[in-house]
Amino acid sequence: MKVSRIIFVILEVVFAIIAVAILVRWITNRDSTELLPQPSNVEYTRWELPEGAKARLGKGSINDIKFSSDGTRFAVATTIGVWMYDAKTGTEISLFKGERQDIKGIAFSAGGSVIVGANSTGGIPRWDTITGELHTILADEKVKTLKSAVFSADGTKLGSVSRPYRKSQVLNFSDGSIPPIITDIDPDFTNSQEITAIALSPDSRFLATAIHEWKKVYPIQMWNADTGSHLLSLTGHSQRIKSLALSPDGKTLASCDYESIHLWDVDTATRRATFKAPGTGFSVLAFSPNGKLLASGCSDGSVRLWNATAEQRGLGGKVGQYLSTLMLKKHKNEVSALAFSPDGKMLLTGSDDGTIRAWNTTTGKQQFTCRGHLDAISDIAASKEGNTLTSVHSWRNTQIQHWDIGNRNLLSVSFLKRTIPAAISPDATTLAMMDMKGKNKLRLWDVSKKRFRSTLEGHEYPSNALNFVFAFSSDEKRLASAALEQYNIIHMWNIPIRPQTFFQKLFSSSKAIRPQEILEGRIGVVRILAFSPNGKILASGGDSATIRLWDVETGSTILTLTGRKQGIKALTFSPDGKVLASADYDTIYFWNVTTGKQLRTNPTEAGVNVLQFSADGKVLVSGDIDGIIQLWDARTYRLLSSHIGHTNRVNALVFIEDGKTLASASRDGTILLWDWEKIAQVNN
């Protein structure tokens, strides 16, 4: 064989090996990353900010979408209020004024001059659609802690479900100057039952409710919305009902579980059609204005449009096995909200992936995308360079968003299917998570390379463990972990250095690592871990009434801190490592790390969820379950100030821009950037 031929064969083999290596890495480490076009205007990030804040990243997750009667605008009810958009371009017009609220449902008034909403605490705010001014809030002591809310077409009636999901009511507030007339829908509930879906007919005559109990599905119930009297029951579903929708004329009810959609004739109480789409899961329904189309949103991010009036034979010729007339696929996660334009030519679809997409209902062509409506943020971290902020969203699937701190715009978003994130490293390089695709493996994800970096093995966590706690050391060389399902054990890991050479990067996959140390003792359930700034001490806390300080090198207990009565919710060290701050539900504690002496206790009004010292150690910042941020003098221990900006629990606090800005991330789906010089008031 000629030398040239041998060289050619060798090259073929080498390229084949490289191709296989790339394919294997792609299969095992695949994610979906979308690089986003930079917006021409991000002025909306500065709209309706709380005092002391410089910007808001994110718009809150989607609860409801409604078009104005002329179809020129649409409003989005979110966890932080109501946004108004231009229906032609998808451009932000305004964020309605007033204190930030978690708005569960909205409707335009008949003339379109007012938007009425229902917030999570049972209030009924009303805004002028032109000025955005908040006029009145009607409320009643009987209506509290709303889970869901649906309005009649003209916004004069509201159907609601209150927590703990076993109470439904209809509120009539056609006269906005008086408290609403409340009609109780009062089925005979047991403690294990819950209302999973409701629908109010556009003409406000009927209310439909779906009830579920563990391993048992109850008939759909129809009620007179004015009197609360029971009208009829519809039986046919074998699974939990996820959504209900009544046609514009009130004669047809659509209901869906995960596998099927049923159409019911309300007059005869009979089922007249069934829609199915194998391989997907239905999540939400909506009728077009003329009632001829039914839109269904699915858990895989797809949307299907069905002919709701003409029978079609499906595959195999089975009568009643209907086919969708149009399928729309762009969303990455479950579709949770749908809205048709008044003329039925446009469909808006809102998804857990944080986007609202506009579609032509005839051609299926996408017209525009509105971004920024993601759900709960579990953690944030700033890059070492300080120019980008990474946020981790943990609703159903992991989503990683990268923000340009200076320009306040979203750079990219990555989606990791079937994973549960737990913590991101201080410099935003590594994400610790559970990978449900790999038999619930614990893995480390390389944020910049977008691939799995390491697999954590040898921990012997229970196979049913789903809730994990992680903490990275400040130099990102160590990781501590614990599982809520495994008592009295903490694992310590050394994080391997990432491969540097070309071939190492090419061929290395997720490297398996084993615990360096196993910390054991009578520590109970561990819910929070924190490293000291120098990485030599690990603090742990949980359901027991003690905090333990561990020597990272030896795994031995240094100190046990006692004197508390409740479980630990938060831990953080001062920058010099001399003071440890901890919090239970209603108290913040300061501890001397050397002696274990309790320095001070500060009572709080709401449950603290996260703590963070300022860079100079003079101020302790706390974020609570109600979304309030408080600043405490770390020397005198007095409360300096309180700042209300979020509508739900604060999950993370990080200082950025050389300590000039405090970033707070919340379950409401937003990050607030606070001007530290304005909100910090320390007496020197």
Phi, psi and omega in degrees: 000135180293152180300318181298323179292320178298316179298319180298317179296318179299316179297320178300315180297316180299313180294326177294318178297316179298317181297317179296318179299317179296317180297315180299316179297321181295319181293315185280338186239020189291141171217181178235113180245130181244117174276129191258142173295142183282127182292150179283339183213124176240032180299331181299340179293348180250005181284137171049051180275150172291158180300131180096350180266146180260332183195162175232124176258124185095154186242005184089150183282159189275129173250328184197153177225135178218142174272150169289161185297332179270358175075009183273341182222162170219149181248145180237119175276126184229181179287353177237008180136201184243125175258142175248134181237155170280124186284349179271323186245342185078015181280141177294132177257314182195160166247119188299147188284167179112173177298140181301136183223151172273101186267117185277330181203156181216163174202147171276145173292167183303321180274351178082005183275346184227143168248130177249142181228172174229122183263172188293342180262007176095003177282156180238084179285152179228127182242145169286125186288343179270310184269340184078003182291141177272120184270295184222157171232112177268134181213163178216143183297338180286340185251109182219157174043067181288136172270317181211158183210135177229139183253157168288167186300324182266002177076016182266347177228149181228127171260132187225155170235126181257150174293145007272046170074019180241017182223125179237143181218158171242125180252128177250112179230049179299329174258103186293351184272353182236160176300151182291152172277126187250127175248120180278131171259106197236073173291162183278090185273152165254168183295339182268355181267155176211153175274119184263340181200148174222159175211137177248129181296145181306328178274003174068018179279324188239149169236131177250140179228146175242134185239140181224148174222157182310120179060021179214131178249130180263159178299151172291137181248138175247137186230151170285119187290341180272320186256340184081005181285147181281136183253310183197167177235144181236121184244135179172336180278146177247359180230170178304127180280128187259332183205149176230147176211135177256138180295161182304326179272359177074009184265346182232134175247131173254137178222147179222142163251194184295326189258337188212158173243135176243140171252130184242138172275112186294324183293321184258354181057039179238154176271127183246353180199154175225131176248139177222151177217088184305140177091001177227179179223126182285147183225328184206151184228153174201138174271148171288163183302328179269359177078003184275336180246143171239125177261138177233128173266148188235162182290339179272005179093357180273161177228136179239140174252128184242147171281113187270002184238329183257131179285140177228146177271134182270191179299133181088356175076017180283124176292133181097348175266094191272158178247140176289144180277339182203137177238132183246128183224109175209329183291150180267335183229182185306139175273126188240352181212143180222146176205126174270146172291161182303328178271359178076004184275344180234141174238128173261133179236124178253136188232160174291352175282359176094004183244153166246126182242140180254131185234145169279120187285349177269314185262339184080006181285137177279135185259321175196169179228132173253127185249168172104004185258049180279159181273204192315131172263122182267333183198157175219157176203149179259147178293160181299326179287340177082010183258349178229153177238132180250129178244143181245126182246134192234041179260106180071310176225156180284133172231133181243121181247139178247126184246139170279112186294319183292314183271352178062034179235159181277126182270314182201163176220135178244143180241129177239107183290144173055046174228154177236111181283154180234322181197148175247144183292159186304326180261016175061032180262332188224140178240126175269134185204169171255128180260105183284348176285334184251052180054046177057045178285147172269129185222159173249129183254129176279111187294318183283321181277346178058053177205161176291134184262318182209155172244131181270117182235166177080014182272335180060034173293150179302147182296337180267006181292128180235345186245112184238151176241131179231156171212133176262144170288160185296331177273000177063022178267343181231154178222135173247144182217155175205152177246135180296336181276356179236113185280151164068015182225134173234136178254141178244132185235143167266125182275123182291151176289138180292146180300144185252321184284163181301311184289329175295317179293324184289313189266340183287133176251208181287109184282134179278132175232153182242160184299139174282319180222150171240116182266123184230155178163184179276071184253354177068210180279124179267125180242348183209137178227146179207132175271148171290161182304324180274000176075008184268342182236139173244129175257138178229146178208161181190226185283339180283172184268021181230155171244136178247139173252126186247144170279117186296324183287318185260340182079008181270158178281128177272308182215153170240120184262121181237171179119009178251167181239347185231169180292153182279133178254332185208148177217143172200145177265150171292159182303328179273358177076006185272339183235138173247129174255137178225163179214138166252203188298319187229015182215140171255135181243144174243131185234144171277119186291331182284315185260341184081005181287139176280119185275323185192151170237134179238116177290147177233158183277332181232163183292121178285135182248337182207148179229148177203128175279149171291164185299327180270358177077005184277338185231137170255128179254133177239143173239132187248180185287345177266002178089009182268137176252132180234145180248131183238136175289120185284354178256317180263346178069012180274156178285125181270313183194160176235144185224119181259120180212328179265159179254358180214181189304142174274123184257340182206147177226129181217137174269134180228177179052052178056038177081002181279344184227135173256124176258128177241130181246141189228161173295344178285359176090011181234158171242128175256133176257112185261139174284107188297322181296330181279324185267340180271125180227087182254128176280115181279000000 
